[in-house]
Amino acid sequence: MAALPVRELARGRRAGVAALLTPGGQVAGLGNHGLRGTRHSVGMAVLDRLARQLAVAESWRADGRCCADVALAAARGLELVLLKPRRLMNLNGLSVASAAEVYNLRPADIYLVHDDLDKALGEVVIKLGGSARGHNGVQSCICALHSNEMTRLRVGIGRPEDKVTVSSYVLAPFSASEQERLELILAQAATFLLEHILQRRAPMGDRG
């Protein structure tokens, strides 16, 4: 049996139990499509881990309307749109903005998950709006949405040592020693993000 497109999945969900859910927003993992496993695409890795936690890891579908992989998830009365752009980092904003239009979401309803050179590996910080701080993916989202209200989950990857250039560093896979820590880092980042979303957006009776 052929897989249903995301539009049909959304209709099916809203026709049943999902009709009782509160829209919880879009969670976008920024990165370079086709370059998974690199430091610059750690946002996408966090989204994969979040999808596992929400039991929708097998639900990713390519959505041509926003040029992204999309999965719909439910958590404590919220419906979340999980998104991984199928574009390069500096064009991620086009996918995020298109999905916002498809799902009728405002910039304030959007979470961006991305790498941060200025944070040590494993350090995870929530930032409420503001500038892109030199991150091309975030800047792309600000330009496409005409807003800087999006909340960001900044995932530390550290800075390169010696004479390694920043571009070479972020586009390279995590080192063997980093890989040993990565699974725990991704799990902690996904949990931290989900807890923040639920505390801010879940219906009062469903907050933990």
DAKA-V775099 format. One record per pair of residues at least 6 apart in sequence whose C-alpha atoms are under 7 Angstrom apart, sorted by the first residue. I is the first residue (numbers start at 1). J is the second residue. Records with the same first field share a line. If there is no record, write none. Layout:
BEGIN
I=J ; J
END
This chain:
BEGIN
5=61
6=61 ; 63
13=19
21=77 ; 78 ; 79
22=77 ; 78 ; 79
23=78 ; 79 ; 80
24=78 ; 79 ; 80 ; 201
25=80 ; 81 ; 105 ; 109 ; 110
26=80 ; 81 ; 82 ; 109 ; 110 ; 111
27=81 ; 82 ; 83 ; 110 ; 111 ; 112
28=82 ; 83 ; 84 ; 96 ; 111 ; 112 ; 113
29=43 ; 44 ; 46 ; 47 ; 83 ; 84 ; 112 ; 113 ; 114
30=41 ; 43 ; 44 ; 84 ; 85 ; 89 ; 92 ; 112 ; 113 ; 114 ; 137
31=40 ; 41 ; 43 ; 44 ; 88 ; 89
32=41 ; 87 ; 88 ; 89
33=85 ; 86 ; 87 ; 88
37=173
38=170 ; 171 ; 172 ; 173 ; 174
39=115 ; 157 ; 170 ; 171 ; 172 ; 173 ; 174
40=115 ; 170 ; 171
42=114 ; 115
43=113 ; 114 ; 115
44=84
46=186 ; 189 ; 190
48=57
49=186 ; 187 ; 190
50=190
51=57
54=73
56=71 ; 73
59=71
60=69 ; 70 ; 71
61=69 ; 70 ; 71
62=68 ; 69 ; 70
63=69 ; 70
66=95 ; 98 ; 99
67=85 ; 86 ; 95
68=83 ; 84 ; 85 ; 86 ; 95
69=83 ; 84 ; 85 ; 86
70=81 ; 82 ; 83 ; 84
71=81 ; 82 ; 83
72=79 ; 80 ; 81 ; 82
73=79 ; 80 ; 81
74=80
76=202 ; 206
77=202 ; 203 ; 206
78=202
85=92 ; 95
89=136 ; 137
90=136 ; 137 ; 140
91=137 ; 140
92=137 ; 140 ; 141
93=137 ; 140 ; 141 ; 144
94=144
96=141
97=144 ; 145
100=106
107=145 ; 147 ; 149 ; 150
108=149 ; 150
110=150 ; 151
111=150 ; 151 ; 152
112=150 ; 151 ; 152 ; 153
113=152 ; 153 ; 154
114=153 ; 154 ; 155
115=154 ; 155 ; 156 ; 157
116=154 ; 155 ; 156 ; 157
117=156 ; 157 ; 158 ; 159
118=156 ; 158 ; 159
119=156 ; 157 ; 158
120=156 ; 157 ; 158
121=156 ; 157 ; 158
122=155 ; 156 ; 185
123=155 ; 156
124=153 ; 154 ; 155 ; 156 ; 189
125=153 ; 154 ; 155
126=152 ; 153 ; 154
127=151 ; 152 ; 153
128=150 ; 151 ; 152
129=148 ; 149 ; 150 ; 151 ; 152
130=148 ; 149
131=148
132=138 ; 139
142=148
153=193
160=166 ; 169
198=207
199=207
END
